[in-house]
Amino acid sequence: MVAKDGRIDARDWSLLGVLSVLWGGSFFFNGLALKQLPPLTLVLLRVALAALILLPLVRAYRISFPKGFAGWKPFVAVAFFNNVLPFSLIVMGQTFIASGLASILNATTPLFTVAVLAVAGEEKLFARRVGGVIVGLIGVIILRGGFGLAAAGQGIGVLLCLAAAASYGVAALLARRHLANSPPLASATFQLLASSAMMSVVAGIVERPWTLPMPGASTWFAVIGLAALSTALAYIVFFQILRRSGATNVMLVTLLIPVTAILLGYLVLGESISLREIAGALVIGSALLLIDGRVLKMFRARPSHATP
């Protein structure tokens, strides 16, 4: 249950951290796979393999499939705005810009989500939440060292990634309205099945994947990681947070993704962490505390002491 003032509990903060790691890896996997695969084919493989991974779980838990057009309609709508459109826009954007810049632009998702839900009348437009998202976005820019645009052609990549962030905002609205009561495993699997059907048509017409040369082992590693971790498992976590804490809160994960990416680089790859990155992470942390609101509430609730 979502708190009336938009707060989320400790369990959901933990789930957001897990989701940030899973989705943060998608930028790495995309960058690796795009060396040998065209973007739409990569998206098709991502959603189709993820759906195949989840189908046995659906059968094991005896979850019923949607029936008829009315049953599939909400999953198709969410699939289009949550998978087909943003995944395609991001991978096409990454052919123009670096993965780090793409992750910065992806961090604008909470802003779009707050705006979409407020216009639709689904969630109140808390000034604390809007301010926290803006502060968090500033922290992401600090952490990544600015936008770093060097070529005019990168403007196309920027627009594509911003359009993807806006699409996620619309998807959050649709998921809140139509899938809030659906089991997370069902929501993840059925939207991915719908995405696979749509991407089969789009990729088949535009890129004709069956005519492409067989990619190498490193590309398949990236595709499998993208499908299993950054899609199948990630969406189970995503819909769990959505049911518990609401659409705006689940999209806060995009602020955490650059932080987890840098921490993974430090812990796994032995990369160094600069003072700029520490400063950016601290700004993001303060933004999340502002969005959560409990720290501010403690200060307001502290009794004032009259001077003698």
C-alpha positions as CSV (number, residue, x, y, z in Angstrom):
1,M,0.0,0.0,0.0
2,V,1.3,3.4,-0.9
3,A,1.4,6.0,1.9
4,K,-0.8,9.1,1.3
5,D,2.3,11.3,1.3
6,G,4.2,9.1,-1.2
7,R,6.6,7.5,1.3
8,I,8.0,4.0,0.7
9,D,9.2,1.5,3.3
10,A,12.6,-0.1,3.9
11,R,11.7,-3.3,1.9
12,D,10.9,-1.2,-1.2
13,W,14.1,0.8,-0.9
14,S,15.9,-2.6,-0.9
15,L,13.9,-3.7,-4.0
16,L,14.7,-0.4,-5.7
17,G,18.4,-1.1,-5.1
18,V,18.2,-4.6,-6.6
19,L,16.2,-3.2,-9.6
20,S,18.8,-0.5,-10.1
21,V,21.5,-3.2,-10.4
22,L,19.5,-5.3,-12.8
23,W,18.5,-2.3,-15.1
24,G,21.9,-0.7,-14.8
25,G,23.4,-3.7,-16.4
26,S,21.1,-3.2,-19.5
27,F,23.2,-0.3,-20.7
28,F,26.3,-2.4,-20.5
29,F,24.7,-5.3,-22.2
30,N,23.2,-3.1,-24.9
31,G,26.5,-1.5,-25.7
32,L,28.2,-4.9,-26.0
33,A,25.5,-6.5,-28.2
34,L,25.0,-3.5,-30.5
35,K,28.5,-4.2,-31.9
36,Q,27.1,-7.1,-33.8
37,L,23.3,-6.8,-33.8
38,P,21.0,-4.1,-35.1
39,P,18.9,-2.3,-32.5
40,L,15.4,-3.7,-33.3
41,T,16.7,-7.3,-33.5
42,L,18.4,-6.8,-30.1
43,V,15.1,-5.7,-28.6
44,L,13.3,-8.7,-30.1
45,L,15.8,-11.1,-28.7
46,R,15.6,-9.3,-25.3
47,V,11.9,-9.6,-24.9
48,A,11.4,-13.0,-26.5
49,L,14.1,-14.8,-24.5
50,A,12.9,-13.1,-21.3
51,A,9.3,-14.3,-22.0
52,L,10.6,-17.9,-22.7
53,I,12.5,-17.8,-19.3
54,L,9.3,-16.8,-17.4
55,L,6.8,-19.1,-19.1
56,P,7.8,-22.2,-17.1
57,L,7.3,-20.2,-13.9
58,V,3.8,-19.2,-15.0
59,R,2.9,-22.8,-15.6
60,A,4.5,-23.9,-12.3
61,Y,2.4,-21.4,-10.4
62,R,-0.7,-22.3,-12.5
63,I,-1.3,-18.7,-13.5
64,S,-4.1,-18.4,-16.1
65,F,-3.4,-16.7,-19.4
66,P,-5.6,-13.7,-20.4
67,K,-8.6,-14.6,-22.4
68,G,-9.6,-12.8,-25.6
69,F,-8.9,-9.3,-26.7
70,A,-10.2,-7.7,-23.5
71,G,-7.9,-9.8,-21.4
72,W,-4.8,-9.1,-23.4
73,K,-5.5,-5.4,-24.1
74,P,-3.9,-3.9,-20.9
75,F,-0.8,-6.1,-21.3
76,V,-0.5,-5.0,-25.0
77,A,-0.8,-1.3,-24.0
78,V,1.8,-1.6,-21.2
79,A,4.1,-3.7,-23.4
80,F,4.1,-1.0,-26.1
81,F,5.0,1.9,-23.8
82,N,7.1,-0.1,-21.3
83,N,9.0,-2.3,-23.7
84,V,8.6,-1.9,-27.4
85,L,8.9,1.8,-27.7
86,P,11.4,2.7,-25.0
87,F,13.7,-0.3,-25.5
88,S,13.8,0.5,-29.2
89,L,14.4,4.2,-28.7
90,I,17.2,3.6,-26.1
91,V,19.1,1.1,-28.2
92,M,18.8,3.4,-31.3
93,G,19.9,6.3,-29.1
94,Q,22.9,4.3,-28.0
95,T,24.1,4.1,-31.6
96,F,24.6,7.9,-31.4
97,I,25.6,8.4,-27.7
98,A,27.6,6.6,-25.0
99,S,26.0,4.3,-22.4
100,G,26.8,6.7,-19.6
101,L,25.0,9.6,-21.3
102,A,22.0,7.3,-22.0
103,S,21.8,6.4,-18.3
104,I,21.8,10.1,-17.4
105,L,18.9,10.8,-19.8
106,N,17.1,7.7,-18.5
107,A,17.2,9.3,-15.0
108,T,14.7,11.9,-16.2
109,T,12.0,9.1,-16.1
110,P,10.7,10.1,-12.6
111,L,10.1,13.7,-13.9
112,F,8.0,12.5,-16.8
113,T,6.2,10.0,-14.5
114,V,5.4,12.7,-11.9
115,A,4.0,14.9,-14.7
116,V,2.0,12.2,-16.4
117,L,0.4,10.9,-13.2
118,A,-0.4,14.4,-12.0
119,V,-2.0,15.4,-15.3
120,A,-4.0,12.2,-15.3
121,G,-5.1,12.9,-11.7
122,E,-3.6,9.6,-10.4
123,E,-1.1,11.0,-7.8
124,K,-0.8,14.3,-6.0
125,L,1.9,16.6,-7.2
126,F,3.9,16.9,-3.9
127,A,6.3,19.8,-4.1
128,R,8.7,17.6,-2.0
129,R,8.7,14.9,-4.6
130,V,9.2,17.1,-7.6
131,G,12.0,19.0,-5.8
132,G,13.6,15.7,-4.8
133,V,13.5,14.3,-8.4
134,I,15.1,17.5,-9.7
135,V,17.9,17.4,-7.1
136,G,18.4,13.7,-7.9
137,L,18.8,14.5,-11.6
138,I,21.4,17.2,-10.7
139,G,23.2,14.5,-8.7
140,V,23.2,12.1,-11.7
141,I,24.7,14.8,-13.9
142,I,27.4,15.6,-11.3
143,L,28.1,11.9,-10.9
144,R,28.5,11.4,-14.7
145,G,30.5,14.6,-15.2
146,G,27.9,16.5,-17.2
147,F,26.2,15.6,-20.4
148,G,29.4,15.6,-22.5
149,L,27.8,16.4,-25.9
150,A,30.6,16.6,-28.5
151,A,29.0,16.1,-31.8
152,A,25.8,17.5,-33.4
153,G,24.7,13.9,-34.3
154,Q,24.5,13.2,-30.6
155,G,21.4,15.4,-30.4
156,I,19.4,12.7,-32.1
157,G,20.5,10.2,-29.5
158,V,19.6,12.6,-26.7
159,L,16.1,13.1,-28.1
160,L,15.6,9.4,-28.6
161,C,16.5,8.6,-25.0
162,L,14.3,11.5,-23.6
163,A,11.4,10.1,-25.7
164,A,12.0,6.7,-24.1
165,A,11.9,8.3,-20.6
166,A,8.6,9.9,-21.5
167,S,7.3,6.6,-22.7
168,Y,8.1,5.0,-19.4
169,G,6.0,7.7,-17.7
170,V,3.0,6.8,-19.8
171,A,3.6,3.1,-19.1
172,A,3.6,3.8,-15.4
173,L,0.2,5.4,-15.7
174,L,-1.2,2.4,-17.7
175,A,0.3,-0.1,-15.3
176,R,-1.1,1.7,-12.3
177,R,-4.6,1.8,-13.8
178,H,-4.8,-1.7,-15.3
179,L,-2.2,-4.0,-13.8
180,A,-2.0,-2.9,-10.1
181,N,-3.8,-6.0,-9.0
182,S,-2.2,-8.4,-11.3
183,P,0.5,-10.8,-9.8
184,P,4.0,-9.5,-10.7
185,L,5.0,-12.7,-12.5
186,A,1.8,-12.5,-14.6
187,S,2.3,-8.9,-15.4
188,A,6.0,-9.4,-16.4
189,T,5.3,-12.5,-18.5
190,F,2.3,-11.3,-20.4
191,Q,3.6,-7.9,-21.2
192,L,6.8,-9.6,-22.5
193,L,4.8,-12.0,-24.7
194,A,2.9,-9.1,-26.1
195,S,6.2,-7.2,-26.7
196,S,7.6,-10.3,-28.5
197,A,4.7,-10.4,-30.9
198,M,5.0,-6.7,-31.7
199,M,8.8,-6.7,-32.1
200,S,8.6,-9.8,-34.3
201,V,6.6,-7.7,-36.8
202,V,8.7,-4.5,-36.5
203,A,12.1,-6.2,-36.6
204,G,11.0,-8.6,-39.3
205,I,10.0,-5.8,-41.6
206,V,12.8,-3.3,-40.9
207,E,15.9,-5.5,-40.2
208,R,15.0,-9.1,-41.4
209,P,16.9,-10.8,-38.6
210,W,17.0,-14.2,-40.4
211,T,19.4,-12.7,-42.9
212,L,22.0,-11.5,-40.4
213,P,25.2,-13.4,-39.7
214,M,25.4,-15.4,-36.5
215,P,26.8,-13.2,-33.7
216,G,29.8,-14.3,-31.6
217,A,29.9,-15.7,-28.1
218,S,30.3,-12.3,-26.3
219,T,27.2,-11.0,-28.1
220,W,25.2,-14.0,-27.0
221,F,26.5,-13.5,-23.4
222,A,25.2,-9.9,-23.5
223,V,21.8,-10.9,-25.0
224,I,21.3,-13.6,-22.4
225,G,22.3,-11.3,-19.6
226,L,20.0,-8.6,-21.0
227,A,17.0,-11.0,-21.2
228,A,17.5,-13.0,-18.0
229,L,18.7,-10.4,-15.6
230,S,17.8,-7.0,-17.0
231,T,14.4,-8.0,-18.3
232,A,12.8,-11.2,-16.9
233,L,14.0,-10.9,-13.3
234,A,13.9,-7.1,-13.4
235,Y,10.3,-6.9,-14.3
236,I,9.2,-9.3,-11.6
237,V,10.8,-6.9,-9.1
238,F,9.4,-3.9,-11.0
239,F,5.8,-5.0,-10.7
240,Q,6.3,-6.0,-7.1
241,I,7.4,-2.5,-6.2
242,L,4.6,-1.0,-8.4
243,R,1.9,-2.9,-6.4
244,R,3.4,-2.0,-3.1
245,S,4.6,1.6,-3.5
246,G,3.1,3.1,-6.7
247,A,4.2,4.2,-10.1
248,T,6.2,7.3,-9.3
249,N,8.2,5.6,-6.5
250,V,9.2,2.6,-8.7
251,M,10.6,5.0,-11.3
252,L,13.0,6.4,-8.8
253,V,15.2,3.5,-9.7
254,T,16.5,5.4,-12.7
255,L,18.2,7.8,-10.2
256,L,19.9,4.9,-8.5
257,I,21.2,3.2,-11.7
258,P,24.3,5.4,-12.3
259,V,25.2,5.0,-8.6
260,T,25.0,1.3,-8.7
261,A,26.9,1.1,-12.0
262,I,29.8,3.0,-10.5
263,L,29.8,0.9,-7.3
264,L,29.8,-2.3,-9.3
265,G,32.7,-0.9,-11.3
266,Y,34.6,-0.3,-8.0
267,L,33.7,-3.6,-6.3
268,V,33.9,-6.0,-9.4
269,L,36.3,-4.3,-11.8
270,G,38.5,-2.5,-9.4
271,E,37.8,0.9,-10.9
272,S,38.6,4.0,-8.9
273,I,35.9,6.4,-7.5
274,S,36.6,10.2,-7.9
275,L,35.5,12.9,-5.5
276,R,33.1,14.1,-8.2
277,E,31.4,10.7,-8.2
278,I,31.2,10.7,-4.4
279,A,29.6,14.2,-4.5
280,G,27.1,13.1,-7.1
281,A,26.1,10.1,-5.1
282,L,25.7,12.2,-1.9
283,V,23.4,14.6,-3.8
284,I,21.3,11.7,-5.1
285,G,21.2,10.3,-1.6
286,S,19.9,13.6,-0.2
287,A,17.3,13.7,-3.0
288,L,16.0,10.3,-2.1
289,L,15.7,11.3,1.5
290,L,13.8,14.4,0.4
291,I,11.5,12.3,-1.7
292,D,10.9,9.9,1.1
293,G,10.0,12.7,3.5
294,R,10.4,11.0,6.8
295,V,13.6,12.9,7.7
296,L,11.8,16.2,7.0
297,K,8.8,15.0,9.0
298,M,11.1,14.3,12.0
299,F,12.5,17.8,11.9
300,R,9.0,19.3,11.7
301,A,7.8,17.1,14.6
302,R,10.7,18.0,16.9
303,P,9.2,20.2,19.7
304,S,10.5,23.7,19.9
305,H,12.1,24.8,23.2
306,A,11.1,28.3,24.5
307,T,14.1,30.4,25.7
308,P,13.9,31.4,29.3
